Amino acid sequence: MTGNSKSTIVQPGQGSTYLALGDFHTFLAVGEDTGGAYSLTEVVLQPQSMTPPHFQEQNDEAHYILEGEVEYQLDKQTIVAVPGTFVHLPKGQSHGFKTG
């Protein structure tokens, strides 16, 4: 098995939190924690929040909606994600999202 062999445990309220575009991003695991396999971030989106269309060049991205609704623009497709929705965004796919 490659990568990091130690466990990472982040209790509620822990992790490095940053404010970006008005939203709170808490990094629960970063590449150095996972041997470069993935990173995991909890994001609390504010009402009327918007992330403009963009794409990742090197990594896939995944979102899981815990509460509220998020409207995604995936290339030319628009979807509304509700709690329980999983969205996988392969690298190179244009995507943006906003809250109501």
Secondary structure by P-SEA (a helix, b strand, c coil): cccccbbbbbcccccbbbbcccbbbbbccccccccccbbbbbbbccccccccbbbbccbbbbbbbcbbbbbbbcccbbbbbcccbbbbbccccccccccc
